[in-house]
Amino acid sequence: MNGKTLYELGEEYYEQADILRSQISAARKRLGEISPICKEAYKLKSVLSVLYRQRSEAVEIGRTLCNYYERKEDAA
């Protein structure tokens, strides 16, 4: 079988969360450089909202996958 373990998949979600964190950081930096009432600021705030949600989901899924078997053992 050539598939990945749940832990490996969880690690990929954590890696994606790190990429999203970098994108959030860049967007926040840009937001600090422009007028808060311009159209670009409005767009950046919208993008940030999506990025925060995506990062949160990636971390949660990564945590679930990496700890899946530990939870099963604790229940037994």
Buried (B, 14 or more C-beta within 10 A) or exposed (E): EEEEEBEEBBBBBBEBBEEBBEBBEEBEEBBEEEEEEEEEBEEBEEBBEEBBEBBEBBBEBBBEBBBBEEEEEEEE
